[in-house]
Amino acid sequence: MLKQFEQRLYEVGYSRQRELNFLDCDRNKQVRVGALLSIMALWGGYDYDARGLTHEKLSELRHVFLLSRAAMRIHRRPVNGEVLRVDTWEDGVRGPHFRRVYRMFDENENLCVSAKSDWLLVDPVSRKILRPASFAARAIPASCGLEIDCPEPKKIRPPAAEPEVLGTRPVYWSDLDGNGHLFSGNYGDIVWDFLPEAYQSRPVEAFAINYSREVTLGDSVRLSGRRAGNTYFIEGHGPAELCFTAECVFV
């Protein structure tokens, strides 16, 4: 039976349905963390597209939003074939960051995933970070007024233990997004590809990531990991500097 999916635009939020398929899921038919990160990035774009603030329009203004930090709590991990309703809201500004939050529900209105994110406004020509006050295309709401059941995005600090060397991952052409760098959702897949095998199929209850430095075609990312109880930390270093840090919390 064909389903007609809905999308709705609100004053401070946006909602759209998404059917999960094999492209979104792992070998156990559960949604990948990388797919959830991709949904977070895409829904921010859908929200602004619906308001007439497309990528092209923002580029004319020399504005681009880049994901800086993200955190999610997985209440129940959705599986292949499920239809999710993904709601997102702008949630004010904190320091240099534009905040955006999310809730993902199944068709029975059960909350599956809660997430929060911090975004930076960047000049795509100079690559300089811009102050939130310089964004005049839309008045950013002070708050969405909702309690999101998810940890705050914050600076991830792995333990001081000696790291495990996990390997090196080149950046390929298919990794690049329209901004010319490794797409934010792909980092979740890289993390799971390089996790020790004992962790890859374990139930995950929370995930957080800091994006520190862009990497692009021809770069390679050197990955290392540290264990702390039910948590596994992965750091990725690019040609010169740290490019991301991820925190995976398992049940």
BAKE-470134 format. One record per residue (C-alpha): residue in one letter; z, y, x. Coordinates in pm, 1 decimal. Each point is the difference from the previous one (the first is absolute). Layout:
N
<'A' <Z Y X>>
...
END
This chain:
251
<'M' <0.0 0.0 0.0>>
<'L' <-94.8 341.9 135.0>>
<'K' <284.3 246.9 37.2>>
<'Q' <-31.2 375.2 -28.4>>
<'F' <225.5 155.6 260.0>>
<'E' <173.2 331.4 -62.8>>
<'Q' <61.3 308.2 207.8>>
<'R' <210.1 299.0 -101.2>>
<'L' <55.7 341.3 153.9>>
<'Y' <328.9 182.5 -50.8>>
<'E' <121.3 342.7 108.8>>
<'V' <168.1 -139.1 312.0>>
<'G' <-118.4 -361.1 -2.3>>
<'Y' <-282.3 -248.4 -33.4>>
<'S' <-20.7 -357.8 -129.2>>
<'R' <-269.9 -263.9 39.8>>
<'Q' <-23.0 -376.4 -46.0>>
<'R' <-113.5 -239.1 271.4>>
<'E' <-76.0 -371.8 -21.9>>
<'L' <98.9 -187.6 314.0>>
<'N' <-254.1 -241.0 144.4>>
<'F' <-50.8 -213.9 310.2>>
<'L' <-89.7 312.6 198.4>>
<'D' <353.2 133.6 -62.9>>
<'C' <190.8 -323.4 58.4>>
<'D' <101.8 -230.9 283.3>>
<'R' <-47.8 -375.1 37.9>>
<'N' <292.9 -53.8 -240.7>>
<'K' <-176.0 217.3 -261.9>>
<'Q' <271.0 266.3 27.4>>
<'V' <-92.0 366.2 37.6>>
<'R' <-14.4 105.7 365.1>>
<'V' <216.3 284.4 125.0>>
<'G' <-322.2 145.8 141.2>>
<'A' <-147.9 4.4 -351.6>>
<'L' <309.6 181.6 -131.7>>
<'L' <-35.1 261.0 274.9>>
<'S' <-366.8 36.6 -92.4>>
<'I' <91.6 52.9 -366.3>>
<'M' <243.9 273.4 102.2>>
<'A' <-271.3 179.4 195.8>>
<'L' <-266.0 -44.6 -269.1>>
<'W' <217.5 114.2 -291.2>>
<'G' <80.8 327.7 173.7>>
<'G' <-374.2 54.9 30.1>>
<'Y' <-67.8 -100.2 -361.6>>
<'D' <265.2 247.1 -116.5>>
<'Y' <-159.2 290.1 185.3>>
<'D' <-355.6 -109.3 -90.8>>
<'A' <98.8 18.3 -367.6>>
<'R' <119.9 358.2 57.9>>
<'G' <-329.0 99.1 164.3>>
<'L' <148.9 -4.3 349.8>>
<'T' <-234.4 -257.1 149.8>>
<'H' <-13.9 -86.6 368.6>>
<'E' <-311.6 217.0 29.1>>
<'K' <168.0 297.0 -170.5>>
<'L' <306.1 -26.4 220.2>>
<'S' <-219.9 -33.9 310.2>>
<'E' <-170.6 328.9 -92.9>>
<'L' <346.3 155.7 7.0>>
<'R' <62.3 -170.6 336.3>>
<'H' <272.5 -211.4 -152.8>>
<'V' <57.0 -373.4 27.1>>
<'F' <314.3 -195.4 -87.9>>
<'L' <108.9 -268.5 246.5>>
<'L' <269.1 -255.2 -74.7>>
<'S' <296.3 50.2 233.3>>
<'R' <269.1 -235.1 -133.1>>
<'A' <25.1 -255.2 -277.7>>
<'A' <270.2 -227.5 -136.8>>
<'M' <-7.9 -258.0 -278.5>>
<'R' <233.4 -237.2 -176.9>>
<'I' <-160.6 -315.1 -140.7>>
<'H' <198.1 -106.4 -307.4>>
<'R' <-246.1 -277.5 -83.1>>
<'R' <-310.8 -70.1 201.6>>
<'P' <-305.3 2.0 -231.0>>
<'V' <-262.0 -273.1 31.0>>
<'N' <-374.2 -45.7 -33.4>>
<'G' <-136.0 75.9 -349.0>>
<'E' <287.5 222.4 -110.6>>
<'V' <-73.3 345.7 -137.2>>
<'L' <222.7 273.6 137.5>>
<'R' <55.2 345.0 -142.0>>
<'V' <54.1 227.6 297.0>>
<'D' <168.4 334.8 -72.5>>
<'T' <24.5 273.6 261.6>>
<'W' <159.3 344.1 6.7>>
<'E' <17.5 288.2 241.7>>
<'D' <364.0 51.0 93.8>>
<'G' <27.5 333.2 171.4>>
<'V' <2.1 99.7 365.6>>
<'R' <251.9 -86.4 269.6>>
<'G' <-47.4 177.0 331.7>>
<'P' <-363.9 -51.6 102.8>>
<'H' <-46.3 -290.5 -241.8>>
<'F' <-154.4 -14.4 -346.1>>
<'R' <183.1 -272.9 -189.0>>
<'R' <-160.0 -252.1 -237.9>>
<'V' <169.8 -288.9 -181.8>>
<'Y' <-123.8 -309.2 -184.8>>
<'R' <94.0 -270.5 -246.5>>
<'M' <-206.4 -314.2 -60.9>>
<'F' <51.8 -195.6 -323.9>>
<'D' <-139.2 -328.8 -129.0>>
<'E' <-145.6 -40.6 -349.6>>
<'N' <347.1 -77.1 -139.5>>
<'E' <129.8 334.0 132.8>>
<'N' <206.0 -170.2 271.0>>
<'L' <39.1 214.0 310.6>>
<'C' <-157.1 -182.3 295.1>>
<'V' <-13.3 260.3 277.4>>
<'S' <162.7 339.1 59.9>>
<'A' <-125.5 218.6 284.1>>
<'K' <36.1 340.9 162.3>>
<'S' <-223.6 177.8 246.4>>
<'D' <-12.9 311.4 217.5>>
<'W' <-333.8 168.5 73.0>>
<'L' <-109.6 263.3 250.6>>
<'L' <-259.5 269.2 -67.2>>
<'V' <-244.0 14.0 291.4>>
<'D' <-295.8 219.9 92.9>>
<'P' <-284.4 -257.4 39.8>>
<'V' <-177.6 222.0 256.1>>
<'S' <284.8 96.7 233.1>>
<'R' <212.7 -308.6 -89.8>>
<'K' <302.1 231.0 -12.9>>
<'I' <281.6 -61.5 -247.9>>
<'L' <17.8 279.5 -259.1>>
<'R' <307.2 139.4 -170.9>>
<'P' <36.0 -98.1 -367.8>>
<'A' <1.7 372.0 -87.7>>
<'S' <-363.9 20.6 114.0>>
<'F' <-110.3 -236.8 -279.6>>
<'A' <-124.5 224.1 -281.5>>
<'A' <-226.5 -243.2 -188.1>>
<'R' <281.3 -113.3 -229.6>>
<'A' <360.9 92.3 -71.4>>
<'I' <206.2 -298.4 115.8>>
<'P' <275.4 -95.9 -248.8>>
<'A' <351.1 41.6 139.8>>
<'S' <90.4 -354.2 -109.0>>
<'C' <-126.4 -274.2 -228.0>>
<'G' <350.6 -30.2 -145.0>>
<'L' <9.6 -379.5 27.6>>
<'E' <228.5 -239.4 185.6>>
<'I' <-218.2 -236.8 202.3>>
<'D' <174.2 -324.9 99.9>>
<'C' <-116.1 1.7 358.5>>
<'P' <136.4 105.5 340.3>>
<'E' <-96.3 343.7 126.7>>
<'P' <-283.2 14.9 252.8>>
<'K' <168.8 75.8 331.1>>
<'K' <-44.3 -33.5 372.9>>
<'I' <13.2 -371.3 80.6>>
<'R' <216.9 -85.6 298.6>>
<'P' <-42.8 -359.4 124.6>>
<'P' <296.3 -158.0 180.8>>
<'A' <23.7 38.9 375.9>>
<'A' <-62.3 -370.5 68.7>>
<'E' <-277.0 -108.3 234.5>>
<'P' <-321.1 -9.8 -207.8>>
<'E' <-218.2 -304.5 -55.2>>
<'V' <-358.6 51.0 110.5>>
<'L' <-215.4 -84.1 -302.7>>
<'G' <-351.5 78.2 118.8>>
<'T' <-272.8 264.3 -10.8>>
<'R' <-213.2 101.3 -298.1>>
<'P' <-328.7 190.0 54.0>>
<'V' <-101.4 257.3 -262.2>>
<'Y' <-326.2 -110.0 -161.5>>
<'W' <-267.2 190.9 -192.2>>
<'S' <114.5 -154.3 -329.2>>
<'D' <353.9 135.0 57.5>>
<'L' <-110.8 362.8 -21.5>>
<'D' <43.2 217.3 -307.8>>
<'G' <-178.4 320.0 -101.4>>
<'N' <217.0 200.0 238.7>>
<'G' <-132.9 -205.5 291.4>>
<'H' <321.5 -180.8 91.6>>
<'L' <173.6 -331.4 -72.5>>
<'F' <64.5 -6.9 -376.2>>
<'S' <370.1 18.5 -89.7>>
<'G' <-10.0 -316.6 -212.6>>
<'N' <-138.3 -207.4 287.9>>
<'Y' <321.0 46.1 197.0>>
<'G' <179.4 -231.2 -242.6>>
<'D' <-254.4 -274.2 65.2>>
<'I' <28.8 51.3 376.4>>
<'V' <378.3 -34.7 -27.6>>
<'W' <-28.6 -330.4 -187.3>>
<'D' <-271.4 -130.9 232.5>>
<'F' <231.9 48.9 298.3>>
<'L' <333.4 -99.1 -153.6>>
<'P' <140.2 -322.2 145.2>>
<'E' <-117.2 -290.6 -217.6>>
<'A' <351.3 -68.6 -131.9>>
<'Y' <-1.4 340.5 -173.0>>
<'Q' <-353.0 16.7 -140.4>>
<'S' <66.6 -200.7 -318.7>>
<'R' <363.3 104.2 -49.3>>
<'P' <80.3 196.5 -317.7>>
<'V' <9.3 370.9 81.9>>
<'E' <227.0 240.6 -187.2>>
<'A' <-64.2 329.9 176.5>>
<'F' <-244.8 156.8 241.5>>
<'A' <-19.1 335.7 176.7>>
<'I' <-243.2 153.5 244.9>>
<'N' <-28.9 313.5 213.9>>
<'Y' <-346.6 116.3 101.6>>
<'S' <38.0 186.4 329.4>>
<'R' <-346.1 37.9 153.8>>
<'E' <-354.1 -59.9 -122.0>>
<'V' <-210.3 -276.1 155.4>>
<'T' <-373.1 -34.0 -38.7>>
<'L' <-303.5 -207.4 95.6>>
<'G' <20.7 -133.9 354.1>>
<'D' <379.2 31.7 22.4>>
<'S' <225.6 -303.6 31.4>>
<'V' <351.7 -31.9 -137.8>>
<'R' <260.7 -188.8 205.4>>
<'L' <257.9 -162.1 -230.1>>
<'S' <360.8 -92.1 70.4>>
<'G' <283.0 -118.9 -222.4>>
<'R' <377.1 -13.5 -26.4>>
<'R' <225.3 -207.2 -226.7>>
<'A' <320.1 112.4 -171.0>>
<'G' <138.3 -243.3 -258.9>>
<'N' <-243.3 -18.0 -294.0>>
<'T' <-196.9 296.7 133.9>>
<'Y' <-294.9 -3.7 237.3>>
<'F' <-123.0 318.7 166.9>>
<'I' <-350.6 43.6 139.2>>
<'E' <-121.7 285.3 216.6>>
<'G' <-363.3 71.3 78.4>>
<'H' <-95.5 200.3 306.7>>
<'G' <-345.6 152.5 31.3>>
<'P' <-178.6 105.5 318.6>>
<'A' <279.8 236.7 100.5>>
<'E' <274.8 25.7 -260.9>>
<'L' <181.1 -169.9 -286.1>>
<'C' <-229.3 -3.1 -302.7>>
<'F' <218.1 -175.5 -261.0>>
<'T' <335.0 -166.7 -64.1>>
<'A' <57.2 -244.1 -287.2>>
<'E' <314.7 -154.0 -145.7>>
<'C' <-27.3 -324.4 -200.0>>
<'V' <307.2 -112.8 -195.4>>
<'F' <-6.8 -363.1 -113.3>>
<'V' <208.2 -181.0 -259.5>>
END
